[in-house]
Amino acid sequence: MASGTGIPVAMERPHFIGIGGAGMSGIAKILAQRGAKVAGSDAKESETAEALRALGATVHIGHAAGHLADDASCVVVSSAIRADNPELARAAELSVPVVHRSDALASLMDGARAIAVAGTHGKTTTTSMLAVALTELNLDPSYAIGGDLAGPGTNARHGDGNIFVAEADESDRSFQKYDPEVAIVLNVELDHHANYASMEEIHESFETFTGKIVPGGTLVVCADQSGAAELTARVAGRADLTVVTYGESEGADVRVHKITARGLTSEVTVVLDGRFLTFTVSVPGRHYALNAVAALAAGVALGIPAHNLASALGKYTGVKRRLQLKGEAAGVQVIDSYAHHPTEMAADLEAMRAAAPVGSRLLVVFQPHLFSRTQELATEMGGALALADASVVLDIYPAREDPVPGVTSALIVDAAEAAGAAVTAVHDKDAIPETVAGMAKPGDLVLTMGAGDVTDLGPLILARLAD
């Protein structure tokens, strides 16, 4: 039940464990903007922690039982929080309710016209495109995104409009908590191997997610990707659901007629209701162009005129870590990529190859993310690295996982060499700037790639190149 401030009563004094995380911080920011007394803890200082403090939140560094206030109305956790966390133990002692991040987000979306963006890849970009476009159209949406927008520079905002755009995470099945009016499914692939044992489990999870779309709502789904097409077949015949397909396939409802690369941007022409519509996407690559088309189809499903939305989508300037230009030194551009699944890696490398000047080389610094993912997809990751001219591979970034015997980045190095790639293993992250400086020549593009702390290397590489 909501309080008089529009905040669910249970969320009036929330404490977030891991408040600096992309998903957690977004919910905390929206609650703070709505007037909740927000507190939480995180492992280290960050710009996100400072941004939360600027909104009035109390942010502790490190985890300790004493950080949890006696009057906390709930403790918010994600699936990454371990059971032995001292603040979680203190919550049990005080009988403070524990709320999963997805339930907290669902409560904030209650009563809004919700768009939930799902898929194995592209969620953050597509959610961001919608947030930017709807804001540009003065619809004042609320949004919660898994990355920071390059424009507004934030991953979440409370708006006074009646639209709420949210990134819907399939990794732990938490996207099944939402009841959207419009759901986007960009693609369906096997990932998150610690939570899904098979492709069938993935399909069942996405089918459950689409089953939560409100009666009379719309599913926007890619016509080109096999997993998404399988989902379309599974929901066919549902009388309470409108299915809108998009993509380059001939039978798509919103058909991509042409994608034209123009340096670090793309021009996209679609056929919608028998009419041609052309707009600009300010990031390179076919996959980002298709994300924009998905955003267009979702907005149209809410009743927004297509030509207005197409123009507004052109205002999107990117998300941090999604082919983000970090700078240039000694004639070498350094670009940051969040890609950590083989499909994403290949898509970003192909996009940069198309955008790069003739004669430029693509050099990759890749940091594998999670032991479970590496164990299952090392061969495919190595194959993706073969698309670069040369790569260095770091040790696995463990994130929330414990090491798995025999699973190291050597699996990827071996697979890359077998695929014909020029690849080198580097175990000392601090040695990377010197290593890259010895490899790079004027005109080259360097991609720091992965979902871990490899992103921190961009400025260090640039500084070494400048020397």
PyMOL commands that set and color helices and strands:
alter all, ss='L'
color gray80, all
select helices_A, chain A and resi 9-11+22-34+47-54+65-67+86-94+101-109+123-136+174-177+199-211+226-235+286-301+306-313+342-355+371-385+410-418+429-439+453-466
alter helices_A, ss='H'
color red, helices_A
select strands_A, chain A and resi 14-17+39-42+58-61+74-77+98-100+113-118+142-144+156-157+163-167+182-185+217-222+241-247+254-262+265-272+275-281+322-329+332-337+362-366+390-393+423-425+445-449
alter strands_A, ss='S'
color yellow, strands_A
deselect
rebuild
show_as cartoon
